Amino acid sequence: MCDSTITTTSRKGGEAMKLQRIFSVYTLVTISVFIFLSVLCSNEAWADKSDYDIGKLIAGTYLLTEDDGGGSRIATITADGNWFGIHSYQSGNKFSNQQGVWKKRGDREITARTLNFSSLKDGVGSSLFSFTVKFNKTCRLVNGKFSGKLFPPGVDPLDPLAVPIRTFSNTFTGKRLIVNDN
């Protein structure tokens, strides 16, 4: 009887030790994975948080006046990284509104990329624009520059090897549209 009691206790003690080791390993692995993911996600979250913080400050609609008589543009910038624009010359020149995305570039500065469609003699082409926009301290006044490329029908404007049929660039100044209390 004594031998069987010792054997049973040894088995139970061995199983308990084995379970305890497995639990320790799983706990260590789980904590390590959690720490790794926390560090990994915190870097991404800070990058997104940086864009989100400036996004809250700059979100709004702006009237951008191009230099050299290039017309005017109404641009709406959203807090979550989108850009919507319309140009004063677009109906006469037969091109669509612009839509795109923006990202923080520096202190009170963003870069944006937008696309639009253009009606050409041989079909519908597209344009790809790149904007750099600098905001003053109140985010009510802006200045910047843009460049663009016009592509023929059937050409992917996002293909870095695509050859444009025309390029253009300009600088601009602008004001934010605000609601007056009058």
Secondary structure, DSSP 8 states (H G I E B T S, - for coil): -HHHHHHHHHHHHHHHHHHHHHHHHHHHHHHHHHHHHHHHHHHHHHHHHHHHHHHHHH-EEEEEEESTT--EEEEEE-TTSEEEEEETTHHHHTB--EEEEEEEEETTEEEEEEEEEEEETTEEEEEEEEEEEEE-TTSSEEEEEEEEEEE-TT--TT-TT---SEEEEEEEEEEE------
